[in-house]
C-alpha cells in the first residue's frame, strides 16, 4: 500500500516535469511564429497545460475505464476556479484577473466549460453530445480568433524563419513520453485505490487525479507571482478549462460513443456550476479577486471535496 502511494505521488511529479518540458518549449517557438499574446495564452498554453489530462484520458480509454477521464476532466474545473486561482489570491494578497473578453463572450466561454457537466446530468453521454462538445470548443476558438487574431499580422513574416530548434523538439517528445508513461501508472493505481478503499474511481479522479493533472497550471501561476507579476493571465485558465470540453468530446467518441457516470452526479453538477457562477460574480468586481474572495472560493472547494469523497 505504501509503495503504491509513493509510486502514485512520483507519477504526478513526472507528469509535472513532462508537462513543463512541453509547455516551455512550444511556448518559446510559438511566440516566434508571431502569435498574439492572448492567442498563445488561451489556445496554445490552454491546450498544452491540458496535456496531462490528454495522456491520462487516452490511457483510461485504452483500458476501458472512462470513469477516470470523466472525473478528471470535470474535477479540473473546480480545481482551477476554486483552488488554484483562489489560493494565489490568498498568498498574493489579492490578484488582478485580466478579463480579456466582453461580458457576452466570457459568459459564452463559461457555458462551454460547464457543458460536459450539463450533458452528464442524465448520467450518460453519447456520441452526438461528444460531437457537440467538440463543435462548441471550435466555435470558441473562432470567437478568440475574431477578437484577437490568431496570428499577429505585423509579425507574420516570422513564419518564414526557423521558429524552433532540435533541442525544443527533443524536449517536447521527451515530455510527452514521460507523461504517457506516468499516466499509465496513475490510471492503474487509481483503479487499485478504488478497489482497496471501496471508493468509485470517478470520485478519486474527481478530487485527487484532477489536482495532480492541473499541476502545470499551478506551476505557471506560481512562477508569475514569484517573479513579481501578480496580474494573472486569465486566458491560461480559461483556455485550459475550455480544452477539457474538447478532450471530453474526443474521449467520448473514442470510448464508442457511450460514457456513464455515477448515480448522484447532480450534486457534483451543482458544485461545478455554482462555483463558476460565484467565481464570475466575485472576480467581476473591478476585475480583481481579493484575498477575502479567495478564502470564500477555497472554502467552497473544500466543501466540494468533502461532500464528494463522503459520498
C-alpha positions in Angstrom: 0.0 0.0 0.0 2.8 2.5 1.0 4.7 1.6 -2.2 1.7 2.2 -4.3 1.1 5.6 -2.7 4.8 6.6 -3.2 4.6 5.4 -6.8 1.3 7.4 -7.3 3.0 10.6 -5.9 6.1 10.1 -8.0 3.9 9.7 -11.2 2.3 13.1 -10.6 5.8 14.6 -10.2 6.8 13.2 -13.5 3.6 14.4 -15.1 4.5 17.9 -13.8 8.1 17.6 -15.2 6.9 16.3 -18.5 4.3 19.0 -19.0 6.9 21.6 -18.0 9.2 20.5 -20.9 6.3 20.6 -23.4 4.9 23.9 -22.3 8.2 25.8 -22.1 9.4 24.5 -25.5 6.3 25.0 -27.5 5.5 28.4 -25.9 9.0 29.5 -26.9 8.7 28.9 -30.6 5.0 29.6 -30.9 5.8 33.2 -29.9 8.4 33.3 -32.7 5.6 32.5 -35.1 4.0 35.8 -34.4 1.1 34.6 -32.4 -0.7 37.2 -30.4 -0.1 37.1 -26.6 -3.8 36.3 -25.9 -3.9 33.6 -28.5 -0.8 32.0 -27.1 -2.3 32.2 -23.6 -5.8 30.9 -24.4 -5.2 28.5 -27.3 -1.6 27.3 -27.1 -1.0 27.3 -23.4 -4.6 26.2 -22.7 -4.1 23.1 -24.8 -0.5 22.4 -23.7 -1.3 22.6 -19.9 -4.0 20.1 -20.6 -1.6 17.5 -22.0 -1.6 15.6 -18.7 -5.4 15.3 -18.9 -4.9 14.1 -22.5 -2.3 11.5 -21.5 -4.4 10.2 -18.6 -7.6 10.2 -20.7 -6.1 8.3 -23.6 -4.8 5.7 -21.2 -8.2 5.4 -19.4 -10.0 4.9 -22.8 -7.5 2.3 -23.9 -8.0 0.4 -20.7 -11.8 0.8 -20.8 -12.0 2.9 -17.7 -13.9 6.0 -18.9 -15.0 7.0 -15.4 -11.4 8.1 -14.8 -11.3 10.7 -17.6 -14.8 11.8 -16.7 -13.9 12.5 -13.1 -10.5 14.0 -14.0 -11.9 16.5 -16.6 -14.9 17.6 -14.7 -12.9 17.8 -11.5 -10.4 20.1 -13.2 -13.0 22.9 -13.4 -13.3 23.4 -9.6 -9.5 22.8 -9.2 -8.8 25.8 -11.5 -11.5 28.2 -10.4 -12.0 27.2 -6.8 -8.5 26.1 -5.7 -5.6 27.3 -7.9 -6.6 31.0 -8.5 -8.1 31.5 -5.0 -5.0 30.1 -3.4 -2.9 32.6 -5.2 -5.3 35.4 -4.3 -4.8 34.4 -0.6 -1.0 34.1 -0.8 -0.6 37.2 -3.0 -3.0 39.4 -1.0 -5.3 39.6 -3.9 -4.7 39.2 -7.7 -5.9 41.1 -10.7 -7.8 39.0 -13.2 -7.4 40.0 -16.8 -10.8 39.6 -18.3 -9.8 39.9 -22.0 -13.4 39.1 -23.1 -16.5 41.1 -23.5 -19.2 40.1 -21.0 -21.1 38.2 -23.6 -18.0 36.2 -24.7 -17.0 35.5 -21.2 -20.4 34.0 -20.3 -20.2 32.0 -23.6 -16.9 30.6 -22.5 -18.1 29.7 -19.0 -21.1 28.0 -20.7 -18.8 25.9 -22.8 -16.7 25.0 -19.8 -19.7 23.7 -17.9 -21.3 21.9 -20.9 -19.8 18.4 -20.2 -21.2 18.5 -16.7 -24.6 19.6 -18.0 -24.6 16.7 -20.6 -23.8 14.2 -17.8 -26.8 15.2 -15.7 -28.7 12.2 -17.2 -25.7 10.0 -16.1 -24.5 9.3 -19.6 -23.1 10.9 -22.7 -23.5 9.7 -26.3 -21.5 10.3 -29.5 -23.8 13.1 -30.6 -23.2 15.0 -27.4 -19.5 14.3 -27.8 -19.5 15.9 -31.2 -21.5 18.9 -29.9 -18.7 19.5 -27.3 -16.1 19.5 -30.0 -18.1 21.9 -32.1 -18.6 24.2 -29.1 -14.8 24.3 -28.5 -14.1 25.0 -32.2 -16.7 27.8 -32.1 -14.9 29.3 -29.1 -11.6 29.3 -31.0 -13.3 31.3 -33.8 -14.5 33.8 -31.2 -11.0 34.2 -29.9 -9.6 34.5 -33.5 -12.2 37.1 -34.4 -11.5 39.3 -31.4 -7.7 39.0 -31.2 -6.5 37.3 -34.4 -4.6 34.1 -34.0 -1.7 35.5 -36.0 -0.3 38.9 -35.4 -0.1 40.4 -38.9 2.8 42.6 -38.1 4.8 39.5 -37.3 3.5 37.2 -40.0 6.9 37.2 -41.6 8.1 35.2 -38.7 6.5 32.2 -40.4 9.4 32.3 -42.9 12.1 31.9 -40.3 13.2 28.9 -38.3 11.0 29.2 -35.2 12.2 26.1 -33.5 15.3 24.1 -32.6 16.0 20.4 -32.5 16.6 20.8 -28.8 13.0 22.1 -28.4 11.6 19.1 -30.4 13.6 16.6 -28.3 12.2 18.2 -25.1 8.7 18.1 -26.4 9.0 14.4 -27.4 10.6 13.6 -24.1 8.0 15.4 -22.1 5.1 13.6 -24.0 6.8 10.3 -23.4 7.3 11.0 -19.7 3.6 12.0 -19.3 2.2 8.9 -21.1 4.4 6.5 -19.0 3.4 8.3 -15.8 -0.3 8.4 -16.9 -0.2 4.6 -17.3 0.8 4.2 -13.7 -1.7 6.8 -12.5 -4.6 5.1 -14.1 -3.6 1.7 -12.8 -3.1 3.0 -9.3 -6.4 4.9 -9.4 -8.2 1.7 -10.1 -6.2 -0.1 -7.4 -7.1 2.5 -4.7 -10.7 2.5 -5.9 -10.9 -1.2 -5.1 -8.9 -1.1 -1.9 -10.8 1.9 -0.4 -14.2 0.9 -1.9 -14.5 4.4 -3.5 -15.7 4.7 -7.1 -12.8 5.6 -9.4 -14.9 8.6 -10.5 -14.5 10.2 -7.1 -10.8 9.6 -6.8 -10.3 11.1 -10.3 -12.6 14.0 -9.4 -10.6 15.1 -6.4 -7.1 13.5 -6.3 -6.4 13.0 -10.0 -7.7 16.4 -11.1 -5.4 18.1 -8.6 -2.4 16.2 -10.0 -3.1 16.8 -13.7 -3.5 20.5 -13.1 0.0 20.9 -11.7 1.1 22.7 -14.9 -1.5 25.4 -14.4 -0.4 25.8 -10.8 3.3 26.0 -11.6 2.6 28.6 -14.3 0.7 30.7 -11.8 3.2 30.4 -9.0 6.0 31.4 -11.4 4.1 34.6 -12.3 3.7 35.5 -8.6 7.2 34.7 -7.6 8.5 36.9 -10.4 6.5 39.8 -9.1 3.9 39.7 -11.8 0.7 39.4 -9.9 -1.5 40.0 -13.0 -2.7 36.5 -13.8 -3.1 35.7 -17.5 -6.7 34.8 -17.3 -6.5 33.3 -20.8 -4.3 30.5 -19.4 -7.0 29.2 -17.1 -10.0 29.9 -19.4 -8.1 28.1 -22.2 -7.2 25.1 -20.1 -10.7 24.7 -18.7 -12.2 25.1 -22.2 -9.8 22.5 -23.6 -11.2 20.0 -21.1 -14.5 20.3 -23.0 -12.7 19.4 -26.2 -11.0 16.4 -24.6 -14.3 15.3 -23.1 -15.8 15.2 -26.6 -12.9 13.4 -28.1 -12.7 10.7 -25.4 -16.4 10.2 -25.6 -16.1 9.3 -29.3 -13.0 7.1 -28.6 -15.0 5.3 -26.0 -17.5 4.2 -28.5 -20.0 7.0 -28.0 -21.3 6.0 -24.6 -19.9 7.2 -21.3 -21.6 6.6 -18.0 -21.4 8.5 -14.7 -22.3 7.9 -11.0 -25.9 7.9 -9.9 -25.8 11.1 -7.8 -24.0 13.3 -10.3 -26.5 16.1 -9.8 -24.7 17.1 -6.6 -21.4 17.4 -8.5 -23.0 19.5 -11.2 -24.4 21.9 -8.6 -20.9 22.5 -7.2 -19.3 22.9 -10.6 -21.9 25.3 -12.0 -22.4 27.1 -8.7 -18.6 27.5 -8.3 -18.3 29.1 -11.8 -21.1 31.5 -11.1 -19.6 32.5 -7.8 -16.2 32.9 -9.3 -17.7 35.1 -12.1 -19.5 37.3 -9.6 -16.5 37.8 -7.2 -13.9 38.4 -10.0 -16.1 40.8 -12.0 -15.7 43.4 -9.2 -13.0 45.7 -10.7 -11.5 42.7 -12.4 -9.9 41.8 -9.1 -10.1 38.7 -6.9 -9.5 39.8 -3.3 -7.9 37.7 -0.5 -11.4 37.6 1.1 -12.9 36.3 -2.1 -10.1 33.8 -2.4 -10.9 32.4 1.1 -14.6 32.1 0.1 -13.9 30.2 -3.1 -11.3 27.9 -1.4 -13.8 27.1 1.3 -16.3 26.1 -1.3 -13.7 23.8 -2.9 -13.0 22.1 0.5 -16.8 21.7 1.0 -17.0 20.3 -2.6 -14.1 17.8 -1.9 -15.6 16.7 1.4 -19.1 16.0 0.1 -17.8 14.2 -3.0 -15.4 11.9 -1.0 -18.1 11.3 1.7 -20.5 10.1 -1.0 
